[in-house]
Amino acid sequence: MLLTLDRDFGRLAAATRSHAGAIVLRPRDANQQMIVEFAIRAIGLAADVDMSNRVAIFEEERVRIRPPLTLVTPKDQA
């Protein structure tokens, strides 16, 4: 898993066929405190979601994950 502020790296990871996952942090203010807060939230996301071959773009108001996650209903798990 890679956390980065580099938007171009997110594009590169999206084009790569197999990787552990990448999270692009896009804080409004790039001060150290905001970056640390974003990183902590992103690590929490990575613990709950299979990020293999996915790129997550982390913004203050939203998180976009590419390719999108699919919902699994309890019926589908049986």
Wavefront OBJ file of the C-alpha trace (Angstrom):
o trace
v 0.000 0.000 0.000
v 1.312 3.399 -0.942
v 0.170 6.798 0.350
v 1.195 9.773 -1.763
v 0.450 13.429 -2.431
v 1.571 13.002 -6.056
v -1.453 12.955 -8.367
v 0.617 11.640 -11.271
v 1.584 8.606 -9.234
v -2.095 7.817 -8.788
v -2.502 7.791 -12.578
v 0.511 5.506 -12.907
v -0.856 3.088 -10.290
v -4.239 3.034 -12.051
v -2.522 2.040 -15.300
v -0.505 -0.745 -13.637
v -2.165 -4.132 -13.784
v -1.129 -5.565 -10.434
v -0.291 -3.612 -7.281
v -1.076 -3.576 -3.566
v -3.091 -0.365 -3.847
v -2.442 3.357 -3.747
v -4.037 6.230 -1.899
v -3.625 9.755 -3.231
v -4.050 12.344 -0.488
v -5.527 15.650 -1.691
v -5.849 17.951 1.305
v -7.087 21.480 0.703
v -4.254 22.826 2.859
v -0.991 20.918 2.562
v 0.153 21.614 6.098
v 1.698 18.826 8.122
v -1.245 18.405 10.500
v -3.770 18.028 7.657
v -1.575 15.509 5.846
v -1.176 13.420 9.014
v -4.970 13.486 9.630
v -5.623 12.406 6.044
v -3.039 9.626 6.312
v -4.649 8.259 9.483
v -8.103 8.230 7.854
v -6.657 6.581 4.735
v -4.994 3.815 6.748
v -8.366 3.160 8.412
v -9.961 2.835 4.981
v -7.263 0.457 3.798
v -7.904 -1.767 6.817
v -11.622 -2.073 5.915
v -11.408 -2.363 2.115
v -9.493 -4.684 -0.194
v -7.295 -2.097 -1.916
v -5.532 -4.575 -4.222
v -5.297 -3.034 -7.711
v -7.302 -0.001 -6.578
v -6.525 3.682 -6.305
v -8.326 5.813 -3.722
v -8.383 9.592 -4.072
v -8.825 11.038 -0.594
v -10.337 14.543 -0.430
v -11.841 16.403 2.524
v -15.463 15.837 1.467
v -15.220 12.465 -0.253
v -13.206 9.392 -1.120
v -13.231 8.040 -4.670
v -12.084 4.475 -5.277
v -11.157 3.214 -8.733
v -12.188 0.713 -9.873
v -15.366 1.107 -7.823
v -16.244 -1.366 -5.096
v -19.124 -3.767 -5.623
v -21.779 -4.278 -2.986
v -22.324 -7.785 -1.704
v -25.672 -8.562 -0.143
v -26.035 -11.215 2.579
v -27.877 -13.368 0.012
v -24.831 -13.246 -2.317
v -22.484 -14.367 0.481
v -24.351 -17.653 1.088
l 1 2 3 4 5 6 7 8 9 10 11 12 13 14 15 16 17 18 19 20 21 22 23 24 25 26 27 28 29 30 31 32 33 34 35 36 37 38 39 40 41 42 43 44 45 46 47 48 49 50 51 52 53 54 55 56 57 58 59 60 61 62 63 64 65 66 67 68 69 70 71 72 73 74 75 76 77 78
